[in-house]
């Protein structure tokens, strides 16, 4: 059953431990920065200004009013329900690209100011550890600006969201780091001729006259980067998945009939994934097809975002499109249900999604996993030189945030999983996959968590194996394939066999 109201109890012991570790790492930053209004972060090596210390978000309630023009700012009220984890006389939220009209903290007006891409809020009364924290921000949310910076995507008939990796705070104030997952409620008001959808399940559709308000709620905690709101002339198509799972697809209404053969594949793809890793972890799933050119597809939670052209433009083989659909579906387990502790753990998300994309292509088209991994092996040294090793990637290039999503985090990381299966055997590897998503469901996990679990399941210490494969500048020998050779450490820049741009 979906969650019906934001939890009001204190965070669980497991969540408090995670928050305490993050808070301890950044306590010195708070002490140094609080005398001045300054941007903060939780010390993520790849995105040092993302996230904020001192509080743990439990739930977001985001109300958006769309006026019918995707070049006009939306009016918004974002409510944040959180717990203070340390003394706070200022609260930093990640937010930019909107105008803040007012802020209230625990019902009282609060002073606020911008600092870089932070909104710094000064409550009327300082907060103590363990105190409930309710923040309400009245603001605008602006879809205009650099389309490559993420956040709102302007479509042919409205808007959608693409917040990965660090762009949710271009849409709404938040603690914009996957380490702080929370429940979400969305209330979207739009002209009556449009349809609004969001993550989770619809809980209400109200209104009369020229505008309708659509309400949605997530049944599981979610990282801010995975939030999705779509507004447009859309058809919502419903069907049933394995074990009665409700499915809903959101597509341009004019293309509904044309897209149906693709959408009808999802139940079988879900069943295929469940046979390999266990039950689907959320309350619903579906495909959101947007009339936009983004250059990527995206695993927004319960409603994966795809470009319309992937399905309608000629030249894409059926197996290729199918494998991309499975890539985003696999992320619902790897990256969404089990989220990143730090952005350098991205290999766990993209490597696993690429792994299942490859396995699906192997079973349905005969494009063998071994062939793809051997091809990746020849290029792996060049990918490491270009982007860093899988678990220690180089930061994104200045002004090119999506450059973090390099070949090393896709095929280069799936190659690590292939080597691991070669090292510990298929039975242990399959057990590891199932136990990983079971043990960390609805939570965050790190590379250290994965390597520790792998050693436990293998029954031996794999730290040397993982040190070489995850952090080495050069690709180690492939277990079971002494004849595989790497190519030069320069020159190769594309994923193996130029496979697709999927996040």
Secondary structure, DSSP 8 states (H G I E B T S, - for coil): ----S---S---HHHHHHHHHHHHHHHHHHHHHTTS--------SSSTTSS-SSEEEEEEEEEEE--S-TTS-EEEEEEEEEEESS-BSSEEEE--SS-EEEEEETTEE-EEEEETTEEEEE-SS-B-TT-EEEEEEEEEE---S-GGG-EEEE-SSSEEEE-TTTTGGGTS-B--STTS-BEEEEEEEEETTSEEEESSEEEEEE--TTEEEEEEE-SS-B-GGG--EEEESEEEEEEE-GGG-EEEEEEEGGGHHHHHHHHTTHHHHHHHHHHHH-S--SS-B-EEEESS--SSBB--TTSEEEEHHHHHSTT--HHHHHHHHHHHHHHTTBTTTEEESSGGGHHHHHHHHHHHHHHHHHHHH---HHHHHHHHHHHHHHHHHHHEETTEE---BTTBGGGGS-GGGTHHHHHHHHHHHHHH-HHHHHHHHHHHHHHTTTEEE-HHHHHHHHHHHHTS--HHHHHHHHH-SS----TT-TT-----SSS--S-GGG---B-
